Amino acid sequence: MDEEELKKRLSEEEYRILRESGTEAPGTGEFLNHSEAGVYRCKACGQKLFQSDDKFDSDRWPSFKDAIMDNIELKKDLSHGMNRVEVCCSGCGSHLGHVFDDGPEPTGKRYCINSKALDFEEEN
């Protein structure tokens, strides 16, 4: 992934989140209350990440109970004095958000993802 090309193509905020592990303000994301059928893709490389069927209501960031597992990487994140699991795109290494063990059944997972890290492709 060419960083200079990404800097030109992405907004400053998108680049900060995707490439510098930033976080958008809670409750502000474009996809927070989004409920259309389709697939969520990485904003940087376009890889499929989440299905709309796995999205559930959350009050802070878009949340998913499952991911397209071959298309994400999970990494230990000890930043900001916390012990978390970072979610990254396996295609380009971009930061997407974090995953927690307080989600709905059957997975019990809550993939807490930044809207600015995602693009959405509606189902035909």
C-alpha positions in Angstrom: 0.0 0.0 0.0 1.5 3.3 -1.1 1.3 5.7 1.9 1.5 8.8 -0.3 -1.3 7.6 -2.5 -3.4 6.8 0.6 -2.8 10.3 2.0 -4.1 11.8 -1.2 -7.1 9.5 -1.4 -8.2 9.5 2.2 -9.3 12.4 4.3 -7.0 13.5 7.1 -9.3 11.8 9.7 -9.6 8.6 7.7 -5.9 8.4 7.3 -5.4 9.1 11.1 -7.8 6.3 12.0 -6.7 3.7 9.4 -3.0 4.2 9.3 -2.2 5.8 12.7 -4.6 3.7 14.9 -6.9 6.6 15.7 -10.5 6.6 16.9 -13.4 8.7 15.8 -15.5 10.4 18.4 -18.1 8.1 19.9 -21.6 8.4 18.6 -20.6 10.3 15.4 -19.9 7.6 12.8 -21.7 7.5 9.5 -22.5 3.8 10.0 -23.6 3.8 13.6 -27.3 3.6 12.9 -26.9 2.2 9.4 -29.2 -0.8 8.7 -29.1 -1.5 4.9 -28.3 -4.9 3.6 -24.8 -5.4 2.2 -21.1 -5.7 3.0 -18.7 -3.4 4.8 -15.3 -3.1 3.2 -11.9 -1.6 4.3 -11.8 2.1 3.3 -8.1 1.8 2.4 -8.0 -1.4 0.3 -11.6 -2.4 -0.4 -11.3 -5.9 1.2 -14.7 -7.3 2.6 -14.7 -7.3 6.4 -18.2 -7.5 7.8 -21.7 -8.6 6.6 -24.7 -6.3 7.5 -26.4 -9.4 9.0 -23.8 -9.4 11.8 -24.3 -5.7 12.7 -26.2 -4.8 15.8 -27.3 -1.6 17.6 -24.7 0.1 19.7 -24.7 3.6 21.1 -21.0 4.6 20.4 -19.5 2.9 17.3 -20.8 0.5 14.6 -20.7 -3.0 16.1 -20.7 -6.5 14.6 -21.1 -9.9 16.3 -18.9 -11.5 13.7 -16.3 -10.7 11.0 -15.1 -12.3 7.8 -12.3 -14.0 9.7 -9.8 -14.6 6.9 -10.0 -10.8 6.2 -9.1 -9.5 9.6 -6.1 -9.8 11.9 -6.3 -9.5 15.7 -3.4 -8.0 17.6 -2.7 -7.4 21.3 -3.0 -3.6 22.0 -1.6 -2.3 25.3 -1.8 1.4 24.4 -3.5 4.0 26.6 -3.0 1.8 29.7 -5.5 -0.7 28.5 -5.4 -4.4 27.5 -7.4 -4.7 24.3 -7.5 -6.6 21.1 -7.0 -4.5 18.0 -8.8 -5.4 14.7 -6.9 -4.8 11.5 -7.5 -5.5 7.9 -5.5 -8.5 6.8 -5.2 -7.1 3.3 -3.4 -3.8 4.1 -2.8 -3.8 7.8 -5.1 -0.8 8.5 -6.5 -0.3 11.9 -10.3 -0.8 12.1 -11.1 -0.8 15.8 -11.2 -3.3 18.7 -13.0 -6.5 19.6 -14.5 -7.2 23.0 -16.1 -10.2 24.7 -19.4 -8.5 25.6 -21.3 -9.0 22.4 -24.5 -10.9 21.6 -24.8 -14.6 21.1 -23.9 -16.8 19.4 -20.4 -15.3 19.2 -20.3 -13.2 22.4 -18.1 -10.8 20.4 -18.5 -7.1 19.8 -16.3 -5.9 16.9 -16.3 -2.1 17.7 -15.3 -0.5 14.4 -14.7 3.1 13.3 -17.1 4.2 10.5 -14.3 6.1 8.9 -12.4 2.9 8.4 -15.3 1.4 6.3 -17.0 1.7 3.0 -20.4 0.1 2.4 -21.5 -1.9 -0.6 -25.3 -2.4 -0.9 -26.7 -5.8 -1.8 -28.1 -6.0 -5.3 
